[in-house]
Amino acid sequence: MDRPDSRFMHEWHVAINRYNTPKRHERFMYEAKSMADEVPRMAMLFKAERSKELPEIHQQCSLSEPEQVIDNHLSCCLGTKCAKCPILLSLNEIDNRSPEEIDIAKAWTCAAHIVSEGGDMMNEGYILTVADRMYWNNVYDSLGDTKKPDESQA
């Protein structure tokens, strides 16, 4: 399952923006576009976790030092660790299907559950690795940084 290309995603977003007006705002249209990209990404992440191939190193940017990722695993934006989610665990019982097909079933099921609960409100992704969480925490920390520059550096 391939992710949609960025040009298509942009054109889809533009069409949604044109349709929506101050009097008519269909948020679900944006969520449908997000889901189209998230489901293939989620299937890849489920496979990576199952294969124990989630990244062990996080580097925020090329100028920052690499950091060890401790206990990298997947969690959904609703706050549940995917490996312990009873909904996802129930799908391991699908008979006569490959692990990759089960990953796809998990991705669709997880995405539908998230959308049924209001979607990815923070726009961080439907599911996150620990490294993703490190990234977003660093972003939020930098946005909230209120330290004044040291006068000796001014």
Phi, psi and omega per residue, in radians:
M1 nan 2.094 -3.110
D2 -1.649 2.641 3.030
R3 -1.387 2.552 3.092
P4 -1.107 2.563 3.139
D5 -1.298 2.764 -3.007
S6 -1.118 -0.596 3.130
R7 -1.116 -0.804 3.106
F8 -1.062 -0.774 -3.137
M9 -1.066 -0.694 3.117
H10 -1.127 -0.830 -3.122
E11 -1.092 -0.662 3.092
W12 -1.087 -0.783 3.138
H13 -1.085 -0.749 3.121
V14 -1.067 -0.755 3.133
A15 -1.099 -0.707 3.100
I16 -1.110 -0.779 3.122
N17 -1.042 -0.693 3.140
R18 -1.145 -0.664 -3.119
Y19 -1.228 -0.728 -3.099
N20 -1.331 2.435 3.111
T21 -2.317 3.001 3.080
P22 -1.012 -0.502 3.137
K23 -1.562 -0.301 -3.099
R24 -2.388 1.822 3.135
H25 -2.190 1.885 -3.119
E26 -1.749 1.530 -3.096
R27 -1.024 -0.582 -3.096
F28 -1.043 -0.427 3.127
M29 -1.149 -0.690 3.092
Y30 -1.180 -0.666 -3.139
E31 -1.172 -0.622 3.081
A32 -1.095 -0.740 3.103
K33 -1.110 -0.752 3.095
S34 -1.064 -0.765 -3.119
M35 -1.073 -0.661 -3.130
A36 -1.044 -0.557 3.119
D37 -1.584 -0.619 -3.072
E38 -1.216 -0.711 -3.054
V39 -1.040 -0.852 3.085
P40 -1.101 -0.634 3.109
R41 -1.127 -0.724 3.137
M42 -1.123 -0.736 3.115
A43 -1.056 -0.707 3.094
M44 -1.114 -0.715 -3.139
L45 -1.202 -0.684 3.077
F46 -1.069 -0.724 3.096
K47 -1.109 -0.772 -3.129
A48 -1.083 -0.709 3.121
E49 -1.188 -0.768 3.130
R50 -1.059 -0.652 -3.117
S51 -1.532 0.037 -3.104
K52 1.008 0.768 -3.120
E53 -2.038 0.312 3.064
L54 -1.204 2.578 -3.084
P55 -1.028 2.526 3.106
E56 -1.795 -0.149 -3.118
I57 -2.215 2.426 3.048
H58 -2.078 2.321 3.038
Q59 -2.323 1.996 -3.050
Q60 -1.032 -0.800 3.100
C61 -2.705 3.053 -3.074
S62 -1.131 -0.336 -3.141
L63 -1.598 -0.170 -3.098
S64 -1.711 2.731 3.136
E65 -1.305 2.452 3.032
P66 -1.104 2.521 3.119
E67 -2.153 2.503 3.060
Q68 -1.204 2.368 3.049
V69 -1.695 2.050 -3.129
I70 -1.552 2.231 3.068
D71 0.902 0.991 3.130
N72 -1.148 2.249 3.129
H73 -2.700 3.039 -3.139
L74 -1.748 2.449 2.992
S75 -2.369 2.547 3.116
C76 -1.521 2.890 -3.119
C77 -1.222 -0.120 3.047
L78 -1.556 -0.052 3.031
G79 1.712 0.197 -3.113
T80 -1.810 2.350 3.028
K81 -1.224 2.133 -3.014
C82 -1.025 -0.666 -3.114
A83 -1.177 -0.239 3.140
K84 -1.983 0.052 -3.102
C85 -1.273 2.080 -3.121
P86 -1.093 -0.540 3.113
I87 -1.116 -0.867 -3.131
L88 -1.202 -0.677 3.132
L89 -1.064 -0.586 -3.141
S90 -1.111 -0.460 -3.115
L91 -1.336 -0.257 3.041
N92 -1.128 -0.240 -3.120
E93 -1.520 0.018 3.098
I94 -1.094 2.206 -3.094
D95 -1.538 2.600 2.983
N96 1.017 0.609 3.082
R97 -2.263 2.634 -3.125
S98 -1.269 2.777 3.060
P99 -1.000 -0.609 3.129
E100 -1.140 -0.681 3.100
E101 -1.166 -0.652 3.093
I102 -1.163 -0.654 3.063
D103 -1.032 -0.711 3.122
I104 -1.148 -0.753 3.097
A105 -1.069 -0.723 3.108
K106 -1.105 -0.748 -3.120
A107 -1.069 -0.831 -3.134
W108 -1.139 -0.726 -3.125
T109 -1.133 -0.804 3.135
C110 -1.095 -0.779 -3.141
A111 -1.083 -0.775 3.136
A112 -1.099 -0.704 3.112
H113 -1.094 -0.810 -3.132
I114 -1.071 -0.792 3.135
V115 -1.123 -0.672 3.134
S116 -1.136 -0.366 3.124
E117 -1.706 0.132 3.072
G118 1.983 -0.080 3.075
G119 1.532 -2.988 -3.107
D120 -1.515 1.516 -3.025
M121 -1.078 -0.544 -3.101
M122 -1.620 -0.089 -3.106
N123 0.965 0.701 3.086
E124 -1.702 -0.277 -3.059
G125 2.169 2.577 -3.133
Y126 -1.123 -0.721 3.020
I127 -2.247 2.642 -3.068
L128 -2.300 2.549 2.931
T129 -1.480 2.970 3.039
V130 -1.082 -0.651 3.104
A131 -1.100 -0.690 3.065
D132 -1.065 -0.750 3.137
R133 -1.091 -0.690 3.088
M134 -1.049 -0.769 3.120
Y135 -0.999 -0.949 -3.075
W136 -1.132 -0.651 3.086
N137 -1.075 -0.704 3.095
N138 -1.134 -0.699 3.101
V139 -1.064 -0.860 -3.111
Y140 -1.129 -0.689 3.100
D141 -1.068 -0.726 -3.112
S142 -1.240 -0.574 3.107
L143 -1.236 -0.521 -3.109
G144 -1.678 0.117 -3.093
D145 -1.206 2.043 -3.117
T146 -1.978 0.221 3.133
K147 -1.136 2.401 3.071
K148 -1.473 2.493 3.116
P149 -1.041 2.498 3.099
D150 -1.081 2.262 -3.056
E151 -1.082 -0.471 -3.129
S152 -1.248 -0.321 -3.138
Q153 -1.609 -0.186 -3.061
A154 -1.332 nan nan
